Amino acid sequence: MARVLVVEDNAANMTLATFLLRSAGHTVLSATDAEAGLTIARAEQPDLILMDIQLPGMDGLQATALLKGDASTRAILVVALTALAMKGDEERIRAAGCDGYIAKPFRYQDFLSRVAEQLAAVEG
């Protein structure tokens, strides 16, 4: 299975995402802010990063831009995990470099199938 980094400042969302990912057999790394997420991404090279957009300090879009601008982390898939679900938000998120988008609150079946789709795209 995959190594997934979850960057999420909301404890309930982190707990749920971690539980669902582990139940599907994935190894989960976690960070509660963008700076810690960047450090972990560079050190651990996860297969996928689930990035909250609204984070304290640096937001998820800034962090994604830094990851995609760095040769050592450019290839890591970054999927936005966000409550920003208004018209135009997905386009803005993808324009910032995110490879995918999962709106919160998410249904667990949809969440796991979207994660699996993203990972299959990399492996395939």
Wavefront OBJ file of the C-alpha trace (Angstrom):
o trace
v 0.000 0.000 0.000
v 1.007 3.649 -0.005
v 2.646 6.103 2.357
v 0.281 9.050 2.752
v 1.070 12.357 4.449
v -1.987 14.130 5.860
v -1.502 17.865 6.476
v -4.543 18.921 8.514
v -4.939 21.296 11.472
v -8.382 20.064 12.561
v -7.959 17.200 15.040
v -11.271 15.520 14.175
v -10.513 15.587 10.432
v -6.977 14.288 11.072
v -8.288 11.436 13.224
v -10.885 10.444 10.618
v -8.492 10.610 7.649
v -5.818 8.672 9.547
v -8.303 5.996 10.615
v -9.704 5.564 7.100
v -6.279 5.440 5.450
v -4.905 2.943 7.975
v -8.033 0.786 7.646
v -7.301 0.624 3.901
v -3.749 -0.565 4.625
v -1.842 2.677 4.057
v 0.981 4.016 6.215
v 0.034 7.459 7.513
v 2.339 10.375 8.277
v 0.802 13.519 9.736
v 1.456 17.224 10.154
v -0.735 19.929 11.656
v 0.717 22.845 9.679
v 2.261 23.498 6.272
v 5.805 24.007 7.556
v 5.844 20.616 9.295
v 4.235 19.066 6.208
v 7.010 20.415 3.983
v 9.692 19.062 6.325
v 8.085 15.609 6.453
v 7.489 15.538 2.682
v 11.149 16.292 1.963
v 12.433 13.758 4.499
v 9.973 10.911 3.953
v 9.009 11.240 0.250
v 5.414 9.978 0.676
v 3.450 8.601 -2.283
v 0.598 11.046 -1.702
v -0.018 14.204 0.319
v -3.536 15.105 1.415
v -3.228 18.856 1.932
v -5.739 20.966 3.832
v -5.903 24.384 2.181
v -6.914 26.523 5.162
v -3.968 26.035 7.526
v -2.540 28.360 10.193
v 0.400 30.404 8.937
v 1.316 29.230 5.446
v -1.752 27.902 3.621
v -1.925 24.653 1.701
v -1.732 26.334 -1.701
v 1.537 28.073 -0.787
v 2.908 24.789 0.554
v 1.860 22.960 -2.618
v 3.575 25.586 -4.770
v 6.795 25.077 -2.772
v 6.550 21.276 -3.124
v 5.926 21.485 -6.874
v 8.758 23.993 -7.275
v 11.291 21.718 -5.571
v 12.887 19.006 -7.724
v 13.059 16.631 -4.735
v 9.287 16.777 -4.064
v 7.813 17.785 -7.448
v 6.693 14.236 -8.318
v 4.756 13.675 -5.076
v 0.999 13.731 -5.679
v -0.745 16.499 -3.743
v -4.505 16.288 -3.291
v -6.331 19.202 -1.692
v -8.546 18.181 1.202
v -10.691 21.234 1.742
v -13.993 22.769 2.710
v -13.500 25.296 -0.116
v -16.110 23.932 -2.470
v -17.476 27.041 -4.136
v -17.553 27.588 -7.883
v -14.025 28.287 -9.061
v -12.272 26.865 -5.992
v -11.314 23.567 -7.651
v -9.842 25.403 -10.647
v -7.872 27.735 -8.338
v -6.627 24.766 -6.295
v -5.546 22.840 -9.408
v -3.890 25.972 -10.821
v -1.787 26.157 -7.640
v -0.387 22.718 -8.456
v -2.663 20.281 -6.670
v -3.128 17.011 -8.552
v -6.609 16.432 -7.208
v -9.328 17.729 -4.943
v -11.492 16.162 -2.222
v -14.169 18.360 -0.651
v -14.872 18.238 3.089
v -16.912 17.000 4.716
v -16.220 13.773 2.862
v -18.017 10.439 2.851
v -15.600 7.692 3.752
v -16.297 5.491 0.693
v -15.777 8.462 -1.626
v -12.641 9.536 0.264
v -11.001 6.101 -0.036
v -11.987 5.665 -3.688
v -10.554 9.107 -4.567
v -7.303 8.265 -2.740
v -7.139 4.923 -4.585
v -7.741 6.670 -7.954
v -4.904 9.110 -7.317
v -2.508 6.342 -6.287
v -3.486 4.191 -9.277
v -2.683 7.092 -11.600
v 0.865 7.212 -10.211
v 1.422 3.461 -10.247
v -0.114 3.057 -13.706
l 1 2 3 4 5 6 7 8 9 10 11 12 13 14 15 16 17 18 19 20 21 22 23 24 25 26 27 28 29 30 31 32 33 34 35 36 37 38 39 40 41 42 43 44 45 46 47 48 49 50 51 52 53 54 55 56 57 58 59 60 61 62 63 64 65 66 67 68 69 70 71 72 73 74 75 76 77 78 79 80 81 82 83 84 85 86 87 88 89 90 91 92 93 94 95 96 97 98 99 100 101 102 103 104 105 106 107 108 109 110 111 112 113 114 115 116 117 118 119 120 121 122 123 124
